[in-house]
Amino acid sequence: MTQGVLFIHSAPRALAPHIEWAAQGVLGVPARLRWEDQPAHRGLVRAELGWRGREDTGARLVSALRSMGDVRFEVTQEATTQADGARWSFTPDLGAHHAVTDRAGNTVLTEDHLRGCMERAGMDPQRMRHEIGVALGEPWDEDLEIYRYGGEGVPMRWLHRVS
């Protein structure tokens, strides 16, 4: 068993019940989210939900939510003694990004991942910086950053991009 957090950074209000139903379908328990207005974009809402489940729960949440349309979200999953942690970020324009995380929440790039970055970059150091940035999820962080900050009094956890 593991646990994590589902962060709905922005969604049209009309999708709120559909998001709850999708989360409930994955978690097997009622998913009642406390929806707040998203201060970064009028007409959108945000919420978060702590969850406990099997080691495939984070991936199953992403699969259930990615086809919802104009929804920006992240799913975190804590490491266990048997499995690494994970973070998935999703935006409508970029799609999904998956990163393996260590116990401290740092993104971990595997040897194969780094070799792929090196192969695509060739001898160009700027291209290498770009490839590693993509591997770390920087484009997703840039898109999501404005949506991560809640309004005054909104009880949200903060995810920060580490440079």
C-alpha positions in Angstrom: 0.0 0.0 0.0 1.0 3.6 -0.6 -0.5 7.0 -0.4 -0.4 10.3 -2.3 -2.2 13.4 -3.2 -4.4 14.3 -6.3 -4.1 18.0 -7.0 -6.7 19.3 -9.4 -5.1 22.7 -10.3 -7.8 23.8 -12.6 -11.0 22.4 -14.1 -14.2 23.8 -15.4 -16.8 23.7 -12.6 -19.1 21.5 -14.8 -16.4 18.7 -14.7 -16.1 18.7 -10.9 -18.7 15.8 -10.3 -17.1 13.8 -13.2 -13.7 14.2 -11.6 -15.1 13.0 -8.3 -16.7 10.0 -10.0 -13.5 9.1 -11.8 -11.5 9.3 -8.6 -14.1 7.3 -6.7 -14.0 4.6 -9.4 -10.2 4.3 -9.0 -10.1 4.6 -5.2 -13.2 2.5 -4.5 -14.4 4.9 -1.8 -16.4 8.2 -2.1 -14.2 11.0 -3.3 -15.7 14.3 -2.0 -13.4 17.1 -2.9 -13.7 20.6 -1.5 -13.8 22.8 -4.6 -12.5 26.3 -4.5 -12.4 29.0 -7.2 -9.1 29.0 -9.1 -7.8 32.6 -8.6 -5.5 32.3 -11.6 -8.4 31.8 -14.1 -11.9 33.0 -13.7 -14.5 30.3 -14.1 -12.2 27.4 -13.1 -12.1 25.5 -9.8 -9.4 23.6 -7.9 -9.2 20.9 -5.3 -7.0 18.3 -3.7 -7.6 14.8 -2.4 -5.3 12.7 -0.2 -5.5 9.0 -1.1 -4.3 5.6 0.0 -4.2 2.6 -2.3 -2.2 0.0 -4.2 1.1 0.9 -5.9 -0.7 1.3 -9.2 -3.2 3.8 -7.8 -1.4 7.0 -9.0 -1.1 5.7 -12.6 -4.8 4.6 -12.5 -5.9 8.1 -11.3 -4.0 9.7 -14.2 -5.5 7.3 -16.7 -9.0 8.1 -15.4 -8.6 11.9 -15.5 -6.4 12.5 -18.6 -9.4 12.3 -21.1 -11.5 14.9 -19.2 -10.6 17.8 -21.4 -9.5 21.1 -20.0 -8.2 19.8 -16.6 -4.7 20.5 -15.2 -3.7 18.1 -12.4 -0.9 16.4 -10.6 -0.7 13.1 -8.8 1.9 12.3 -6.3 2.6 8.9 -4.9 5.0 8.2 -2.0 7.8 5.7 -2.2 7.4 2.4 -0.4 9.9 -0.3 0.6 9.1 -2.1 -2.7 8.6 0.8 -5.1 9.9 4.3 -5.9 7.6 7.3 -5.6 6.2 9.1 -8.5 4.7 12.3 -9.7 2.5 12.8 -12.8 1.8 16.2 -14.2 -0.9 16.8 -16.8 -1.9 19.8 -18.9 -4.3 19.8 -21.8 -1.6 21.2 -24.2 1.4 19.0 -23.1 -0.3 15.8 -22.0 1.1 13.7 -19.2 4.6 13.7 -17.7 5.7 11.0 -15.4 8.7 11.2 -13.1 10.1 8.7 -10.6 10.8 10.3 -7.2 12.9 9.3 -4.3 11.8 9.4 -0.6 12.6 13.1 -0.4 10.5 13.9 -3.5 13.4 14.5 -5.8 13.0 13.5 -9.5 15.2 10.6 -10.3 16.5 10.2 -13.9 17.7 6.7 -14.9 20.8 5.9 -16.8 18.7 5.0 -19.9 16.8 8.3 -19.6 20.0 10.3 -19.5 21.5 8.4 -22.4 18.4 9.2 -24.4 18.9 12.9 -23.6 22.5 12.7 -24.7 21.6 10.9 -27.9 19.0 13.5 -28.9 21.2 16.4 -27.9 24.4 15.2 -29.7 27.2 17.6 -28.9 25.0 20.7 -28.4 25.1 21.8 -24.8 22.0 24.0 -25.1 20.1 21.1 -26.6 21.3 18.8 -23.7 20.0 21.4 -21.2 16.7 21.4 -23.0 16.5 17.6 -23.1 17.2 17.2 -19.4 14.7 20.0 -18.6 12.0 18.0 -20.5 13.0 14.8 -18.6 12.7 16.7 -15.3 9.2 18.0 -16.4 10.1 21.7 -16.7 7.6 22.5 -19.4 4.8 21.1 -17.2 6.1 23.0 -14.1 6.1 26.2 -16.2 2.5 25.6 -17.3 1.2 24.6 -13.9 3.1 27.1 -11.7 0.5 29.8 -11.8 -2.3 27.4 -11.0 -0.5 25.9 -8.0 -0.9 28.9 -5.8 -4.2 29.2 -4.0 -6.0 32.3 -3.0 -5.9 33.7 0.5 -7.2 31.1 3.0 -7.3 28.2 0.6 -6.0 25.1 2.3 -3.7 23.9 -0.4 -0.4 22.0 -0.2 2.3 23.7 -2.3 4.4 21.9 -4.9 7.5 23.8 -5.9 9.7 23.5 -8.9 13.2 22.8 -7.8 15.9 24.2 -10.1 
